[in-house]
Amino acid sequence: LLNHLLTNIGDQIAELWELGLDVYYAMYPSTAEGINLDNAAQFGGSTRELAAPSYYHILCTGIDGTVIPSGTLIASDTNPATQLTINENQIISRGTFNKAAIKTTVSEISSTLTVVLNSKPYSYTPKGKVAANEALQGLAEAIEDEDFLVAFDAKNTIMRIEAVDQVSANTMILSESLTTETVGSVITFATVEDGDIRVMNGAITKIVKAVPGMMSVTNVGDYIAGQFAETDIEFRRSYVNKIFNRSSSMLESIKSAILENVQGVISVAPYENATDEVDNMGRW
């Protein structure tokens, strides 16, 4: 009889004790779990990283002024295919071009041809009236800019300009008698699914949802890795690395700021030269 009574009472006391332990340990990031871990970490200025898609730089080639509407779908030619989309309207424009094919609007040129690239003008003035291909070739030879590759296509009478930086956005202004046949602008697309989804360069080429005026797409440059929502174990680890994010003059605060604000970075190793001389790595 005593055993029966004491067992029931002891079990309730044990449950209360375990509840008290759970409440106590829920206050500390090293022992809290789930929503309690999120609440505890907020005291240190940290929040759990949410799920995010991977981002790709897509060179979209088409007619100058083409609007790519929100929700446009493109995909890789891999199996299974990776689909990407944009959440707001974008535009293919010579004001944000990376590649361009330029042609003349007339068959003979007698006036000066000018191309302005990022506020730098380049001109060619023919001696009298010359054929369009001769004038366009002369203009191509006049463009000497280390940021651009320029080539003249004599067969199609087209001057092709391509930025050395594959993901850069540049401005271009054309004089009279010049126009663009096609323009390529780099636009950022996000994968439909969250997570670190890696696709090789040049593998994203399919236009799933056709856009009038957009002729082709291809991924260039490096991608920005996505992620799944942090687990409790991952959150505890990142909490330790980001705990210095409220400081401003510590080496650890630089590491913390990068981890907190730059998507795709999972590890940072900062170094500091605390002497008055330049060290052997060139740090001041």
C-alpha positions in Angstrom: 0.0 0.0 0.0 2.8 2.4 0.9 4.7 1.6 -2.3 1.5 2.2 -4.3 1.0 5.6 -2.7 4.6 6.7 -2.9 5.0 5.7 -6.5 2.1 7.9 -7.6 3.3 10.9 -5.6 7.0 10.4 -6.6 6.1 10.2 -10.3 4.3 13.6 -10.1 7.2 15.1 -8.2 9.7 13.7 -10.9 7.6 15.2 -13.7 7.6 18.6 -12.0 11.4 18.3 -11.5 11.8 17.5 -15.2 9.6 20.4 -16.2 11.6 22.7 -14.0 14.8 21.5 -15.7 13.3 22.1 -19.2 12.3 25.6 -18.3 15.7 26.4 -16.8 17.7 25.0 -19.7 15.4 26.7 -22.2 17.0 30.0 -21.3 20.5 29.2 -22.7 21.5 28.8 -26.4 23.7 25.9 -25.6 20.8 23.8 -24.2 17.6 25.3 -25.6 15.8 23.6 -28.5 13.3 24.7 -31.1 11.5 28.0 -30.5 13.2 28.3 -27.1 16.5 28.4 -28.8 15.4 31.2 -31.1 14.1 33.2 -28.1 17.3 32.7 -26.1 19.6 33.6 -29.1 17.8 36.9 -29.6 19.4 38.2 -26.4 22.7 37.9 -28.2 21.4 39.6 -31.3 21.3 36.4 -33.4 18.5 34.9 -35.4 18.1 31.5 -37.1 19.0 31.6 -40.8 15.9 30.9 -42.8 15.7 28.8 -46.0 16.9 30.7 -49.1 17.2 29.9 -52.8 20.4 29.9 -54.8 21.0 33.0 -57.0 22.4 32.9 -60.5 23.7 35.6 -62.9 21.8 35.0 -66.1 22.9 36.7 -69.4 19.6 37.5 -71.1 20.0 38.3 -74.8 17.3 39.9 -76.8 15.9 43.1 -78.3 16.9 46.4 -76.6 14.0 47.4 -74.2 12.6 43.9 -73.8 10.8 43.6 -70.4 11.1 40.3 -68.6 8.0 40.1 -66.4 7.9 38.8 -62.9 7.4 35.1 -62.7 9.3 34.3 -65.9 10.7 30.7 -65.7 13.9 29.4 -67.1 15.6 26.1 -66.6 18.9 24.1 -66.9 19.4 21.5 -69.6 20.4 19.0 -66.9 18.4 15.9 -65.8 16.6 16.6 -63.5 16.2 20.2 -64.6 16.7 23.2 -62.2 14.1 25.9 -62.6 14.7 29.5 -61.8 12.5 32.6 -61.7 12.4 36.3 -60.9 10.1 38.1 -58.5 10.0 41.5 -60.2 10.1 42.9 -63.7 13.5 43.3 -65.3 14.6 44.8 -68.6 17.2 44.0 -71.3 18.7 47.4 -72.0 21.7 49.1 -73.4 21.7 51.0 -70.2 22.7 47.8 -68.3 24.3 45.8 -71.1 27.1 43.2 -70.9 27.1 42.2 -74.5 25.8 44.0 -77.6 25.7 43.6 -81.4 25.7 47.0 -83.1 24.8 47.7 -86.7 24.2 50.7 -88.9 20.8 51.9 -90.1 22.1 53.0 -93.5 24.2 51.5 -96.2 26.6 54.4 -96.5 28.1 56.6 -93.9 29.4 60.2 -94.2 29.1 61.5 -90.7 30.9 60.7 -87.5 30.0 57.5 -85.7 30.2 57.6 -81.9 29.8 55.0 -79.1 29.8 56.0 -75.5 30.8 53.2 -73.1 30.4 54.1 -69.4 30.7 57.8 -70.2 33.8 57.3 -72.4 33.2 58.3 -76.0 34.9 56.6 -79.0 34.4 58.0 -82.5 35.3 57.4 -86.1 35.0 60.0 -88.8 35.1 58.7 -92.4 36.8 60.6 -95.2 33.9 61.3 -97.4 31.1 58.8 -97.9 32.1 55.2 -97.2 30.3 51.9 -97.0 28.7 50.9 -93.7 31.0 47.9 -93.1 34.1 50.1 -93.6 32.8 52.8 -91.2 31.8 50.2 -88.6 35.2 48.5 -88.8 36.9 51.8 -88.3 34.7 52.5 -85.2 35.6 49.0 -83.8 39.3 49.8 -84.2 38.9 53.1 -82.5 37.5 51.5 -79.3 40.4 50.8 -77.1 39.1 50.0 -73.6 40.6 47.3 -71.3 37.1 46.7 -69.9 35.7 45.6 -73.3 36.4 43.2 -76.1 35.5 44.5 -79.5 35.2 42.6 -82.7 33.9 43.4 -86.2 31.9 40.7 -88.0 32.4 41.6 -91.7 30.1 38.9 -93.0 27.1 40.3 -91.1 28.3 43.9 -90.9 28.0 43.9 -87.1 30.3 45.2 -84.4 30.2 43.1 -81.3 31.1 44.5 -77.9 31.5 42.3 -74.8 32.5 43.3 -71.3 35.5 41.5 -69.8 33.7 41.2 -66.5 31.0 38.6 -67.3 28.5 39.8 -64.7 29.0 43.6 -65.0 26.3 46.1 -66.0 27.5 48.9 -68.3 25.9 51.9 -70.1 26.1 52.5 -73.8 25.0 55.5 -75.9 24.9 55.3 -79.7 25.0 58.2 -82.2 22.8 58.6 -85.2 23.1 55.9 -87.9 23.8 53.3 -85.2 21.5 50.9 -83.5 21.6 47.6 -81.7 20.6 44.2 -83.2 20.7 42.4 -79.9 21.6 43.4 -76.3 22.6 41.1 -73.5 22.0 42.2 -69.9 22.9 40.2 -66.7 19.8 39.6 -64.6 19.7 37.7 -61.2 17.4 34.7 -61.1 16.6 32.6 -58.1 16.1 28.9 -58.0 12.4 27.9 -57.4 13.5 25.5 -54.7 15.5 26.5 -51.6 18.9 25.1 -50.8 22.5 25.1 -52.2 21.7 24.1 -55.8 24.8 24.2 -58.0 24.6 24.2 -61.8 27.7 24.4 -64.1 28.3 27.6 -66.1 26.4 27.5 -69.4 24.0 24.8 -68.3 21.0 27.1 -67.8 19.8 27.7 -71.4 16.0 26.8 -71.5 13.3 29.5 -71.6 10.3 27.7 -70.0 8.0 30.7 -70.1 8.5 32.5 -73.4 9.0 36.3 -73.3 8.6 38.2 -76.6 11.9 39.8 -77.4 14.1 37.6 -75.3 16.0 35.2 -77.5 18.4 33.3 -75.2 19.6 32.8 -71.7 22.8 31.4 -70.1 24.3 31.5 -66.6 27.6 33.2 -66.2 30.0 33.9 -63.3 29.7 32.5 -59.9 26.4 31.7 -58.2 25.3 32.6 -54.7 24.7 29.5 -52.7 21.3 29.1 -51.0 20.5 27.1 -47.9 17.9 25.2 -45.9 16.7 26.6 -42.6 19.3 26.1 -39.9 18.8 23.1 -37.6 19.3 23.6 -33.8 22.9 22.3 -34.0 23.7 24.6 -36.9 22.1 27.5 -35.2 24.1 27.0 -32.0 27.3 26.9 -34.1 26.5 30.1 -36.0 25.4 31.8 -32.8 28.9 31.4 -31.4 30.4 32.8 -34.6 27.9 35.7 -34.8 27.9 36.8 -31.2 30.2 39.7 -31.9 27.9 41.3 -34.4 27.1 44.2 -32.1 30.7 45.3 -31.7 32.4 47.6 -34.2 36.2 47.6 -33.7 37.1 43.9 -33.1 38.5 41.4 -35.5 35.7 39.0 -34.5 33.1 41.6 -35.4 34.3 41.6 -39.1 33.9 37.8 -39.2 30.5 38.1 -37.5 29.3 40.8 -39.9 30.3 38.7 -43.0 28.5 35.6 -41.7 25.4 37.6 -40.8 25.0 39.6 -44.0 26.6 37.7 -46.9 24.5 34.8 -48.2 26.4 31.7 -49.2 29.4 32.2 -46.8 29.7 29.4 -44.3 33.3 29.9 -43.0 35.4 33.1 -42.4 39.0 33.3 -41.1 40.0 36.9 -40.4 43.6 37.9 -39.9 45.0 41.1 -38.3 48.5 42.7 -38.4 48.8 44.3 -35.0 52.4 45.6 -35.6 53.5 49.0 -37.0 55.1 47.3 -40.0 53.8 45.6 -43.1 53.8 41.9 -42.5 55.0 39.2 -44.9 51.5 38.9 -46.4 51.4 42.5 -47.4 49.0 43.6 -44.6 49.5 47.1 -43.3 
